[in-house]
């Protein structure tokens, strides 16, 4: 029996509703497999915390989180706090402070889920976007001068280091070697003549160590169109912080719902804890209704278990998700159903237990 200590941060909006559902599934996976147990500490950080204390998380938060095996994160952001304050006060400090430089975001068309793209079936869309997660366009370099005057100016500088670019590209190439050996490099070097030509040059250098991987350099605007027109041609896509962020929302949309999109913020060297969060955000418009789709959060739990070395439990959860989406009996409103958040979780739990019989 293995034991893991998890930092649970529900955060804002529907993060507070779906994270407990994910924990129901994680605990059941440990019980069914008998191979591990999880112990959780909960942290009330987020926008409500900010309104009470003037900061998104308490002082020394990274020192507190450092001792955990992983972080299970709900969502950040709510209309009561400006977005740049909430994001830069919670999620980004964790990702950057813990060198979680890989943002791993799969897009998979699940059985039974209607695809908004004509003629696409399960199996047609199955790719992963690897997003650089600690520098690039979100590095925070820049500032504003002459505030509120006619000559006011704002500067936001993209920061790309050779070490940062090379390590994310190597991760993406290694992943491509484990999949279909196809890698798309998302770029815009025709317009961004410094940072993206730098990125492309390093991609070319790294590719020499992976001759088995077929590499395509695709401009970001053309790649966005390809997500819609030919998603079946994609396997591993690697992009900068901003490009990866935008593309993965599109990736979630083409597989049926933002509520189906998990992600992992990973420190591959395991020097720091990695963090697992759904892509959908806090969804203030449905918060409190009990209808948020828990699948992305549950899938994040599977990614977390896989990262912790509990692959059989992770696979069991994903099989249960497939079984539930395939039978169409338990679906939240984003998928055209009327089920509650808890009812979908209950169906997934039943599918997990059915596998164990």
N, C-alpha and C positions, 0 to 999 in steps of 0.2 A: 504494500500500500504506500502510495506517495502522497505527500501533503503539500499544498500550495497556499500561499498567503496572497490574497488579491485585494488591491485597493479599488473600491467601488465608488465611482463619482457619477451619480445620476445627472447632475447638472441642471439644465433648464428645460422647460416645456415638456414635450413627450418623452424626453430622456428619463424623467421621473416615473413615467408609466411603463416604458418598455424595458428598462434595466431590471426591475424586479422579475419580469417574465423571463428574461434571459437567465437570471440566476435560478429560477425554478428548473429550467432545462439543464443547466450546468450541474446542479445538485443531483438531478435524476440520472444524468449520464454517469456521474461518479458512483451512484448507488447501483445502477444496472451493471456496469462493467466491473465494479469492485476493485478497480485499480488505483483510484485516487480519491482524495477529499479536498475540498476547497474551504478555506476560512476567509471571511470578508471583513474588512474594516470600511465603514462608510464615511465619506467626506461631503459635507453640505455646500461645497463651493459652487459658485455660479453667480447669476445675476441677482438673485435674492440675497445672497451673501454680500454682494457688492453694495446693494442699497442699504444694508445694515452696517457694513464695516468700511466701505470706501475702497475695497480691493476685492478682486475676483476670487482669490484664495489666500489663506493665511500666510504670514511671514514664515519663511523656512519650509515652504510646501515641498520643494524638490528634495530637501533633506529627509522629510517625512516619507515621501513616496519611494525614495531610493531603495529602501529595504524590502520592498514587495517583489514578488515573482512576476507580476503583471498588473496592468491597470485596465479596468473594465469601465468604459466611459460612455455616458448617455448622449448628451448634446450640450452645446453652448450657444447662448444668444437668446435675447428676448427683447421686445420693443421698449421695455423700460430702461434699457442701457444701450448706448450707441454700439454698433457692431464692432467698430475698431477697438473699442475698450474691452468688450467681452472676449473677442478672439485673442487679442494680444495680452490679455490678462490671465488666460487660463490654458487654452489648448496650445498655442504657439510656444509659451515658455516651457511646457512639458516636452513637446516634440524637439525643440532646439536644445534645451538643457540636458536631455537624455540621449542626444545623438540618434534620435529615431528618424534617420535620414531616408528610410524606405517607407513610402506609403503604398501599400499593396491593396489594389482595388479590383476585384474580379467582376466581370459582367457575364452572367450566365442565364440563358433563357430556360427557365424551369418548366417541367411538364405542366400542362394545363393552363399556363399563363398566356393570355392573349397578347400577341406582339403587335405593336402599332405599325410595324413594317409589314407590308403585304407579302404573304407567302412564306414567312419564316417559321420554322418549326424548331422544337427543342433539339439541340445539337448544332444548329446553324450558327448560333451566337455563343461563343465560349472563348473569351479572351481576358487578359489581365493587363491593367494599366499600372505601370510602376512610376510613381510620381516622386521626384526629388522633394524632400520634405523639410529641409532645414535652412536653405539659403535661397538663391534665385530671386524671384520678384517679391518674396515675402520676408526678405532679410531685415527690413526695417531701416535701411540706410537712406538718409535723405532728411528733409525738413521743410519748414515754411519760414519765409522772411517777409518783413513789411506787412504784417498781418493787418487786415481791415483798411489798408491803404490802396490807392489806385494802382500802385506798382507791386502789389502782393504777388509772391511767386511760391510755387510748391515744386519740390524736386523729390522724386522717388527713384532710387538707383538700384538696378539689379546687380546682385553680387553673386558671381560664380567663381569658385576656386577650382584649381586643377584637381586637388584631392577630392573635393565634394562631387564634381562632375564624374570623375573616373570611378569612384566607388559606387555611385548609383548605376552607371552604365554596366559595370562588371556584374552587379547583382542581377540586372535585367538580362544580360547575356547568359548567365548561369541558369536563370529560370527558363529562358528559351531552350537551352540544352535539355532541360527536363520535360519540355512540352513538344511542340511541333517544329522547333528550330527556325522559327520565323520571328524577326524583330523589326518593328517599325520605330524609327527615330523621329519623334515629333520636333520640328524645328521651324524657324522663321528667319533663316540666315540670309535670305534675299533682302530683308529689311533691317534686321538687327545685326549690323555688320561687325560688331565686336563680340558681344556675349554669345550669340548663337553660332557664329563661325567658330568661336572657341569651343563650344559644345560639340559641334560637328567634327572638328579636327580630333578631339579626344575620342569621340565615337569611332572614327576611322582607325585610330591607334589601337583601341581596345579590341576592335573587331579582328585584328590580326591574331589574337590569342584564341579566337573562336571561329576557325575557318568553316566549321560545319553549319554555322548559323547564317541564314540568308538575311541580309540587312537591307532595308529600304529607308531612304531619307525622304520624308514627306512633309511638305509645308503644312502648318497647322490649319490653315483654312481649307486646304484640300483634304486633310485628314478628317476634319469635322464632317465634310460631305461624305467621305468614305465610311464613316461610322453609320451613316444612314443608308447609303446606297449599296455597300458591300461589306457588312460587318463580318460575314463569314470568312473574309480574307485576312482577318486579324488574329494574332495569337498573343504575342507580348508587345505592348506599346510602352515606350519609355519617353518621359517628357519632363520638362522643368516644373517647378512648383505651381506656377500659374497655369501652364498648359495642361498639366495633369489634373488640376482641380476642375477646370472647365470641362475637359473631355469626359471625366468620370460621371458628371451629372448627366451628360448626354448618353453615356453608356448605361446608366441606370434607367433612363427614360425608354431606351429601345428594348430593354428586357421587361418592361411592363410597369415598373413603379419605382420611385425613390425608396419606398419601403422594403425593397428587396436588395438593397445595396450595402454590403458590409465593407469594412476596411480595417487594415492593421497598420499602425505606426510602429515600425520595427527597428530595433537596434540589432543588426545581425550578429555583432560580436558579443552580444549578451552582457556587455559591461554595465548596462542600465536596464531597467524594466521596459518592456514594450507596452504599447497602449492600443486597445481595440475598441473601435467606435463605429456606429452606423453612419452612412454618408448623409442621411436625410435631414439632419439638423433638428432644431427644436420644434418646428411646425406649430407656431403659436395659434394658427387658425383652427386646429383641431385639439389643442391641449385641453384636457379635462373632460373630453367626451367619451373616453374609453374605447376609441375606435382606431387608435394608431396601430399600424402594422408592426408586429414584433419580430418578423422574420429576419430583418437585417440585424437586429440586436442579437438574436439567437444565433445567427450565422457568424457574427463576430465572436461569440462564445466558442464556436467550433474552431475558428481560426486561432483563438487564444489557446485552446487545448492542443491543437496541432503544434503550435509554437512551443508549448510546454512539454512536448514529447508524448502526448496522449492521442496519437493518430487514430486508433480504433474508435475511441469515443467521438472524436471529431467527425469521422466518416459516418458513424451511426446517426449523429444529429443531421448531417446533410441528407442522408437517405430518408430520414423522417420528414424533413422539409419537402423533399421531392414527392414523397407519398401524399402529403397534405395538399400541396398545390395541384397534384395530378388528379385528385378525386373531386376537387372543387366544392366540397361541402362546408369548409370553414375558410371564409375569405372576408377580409376587412373591406370597407367601402372603397379604398383606393384601387382594389382589384375587382370592383363591381359587386361585392357581397354585402352582407349585413351583420357579419360576425363581429363580436367584440375582440379587443386585444387578448383578454384572458381566454376566450373560447378558442382562438387560433393556437395559443400556447397549449391549451389542453389537448387539442387534436395532435399537435406535434409530440407531446408527451405520450399519448396513447400509441402513436406510430412507433415511438422508440421502444416502448414496452412490448409491442407486438413483435418486434425484431428479436427480442430476448427469449421468446417462448420456443 
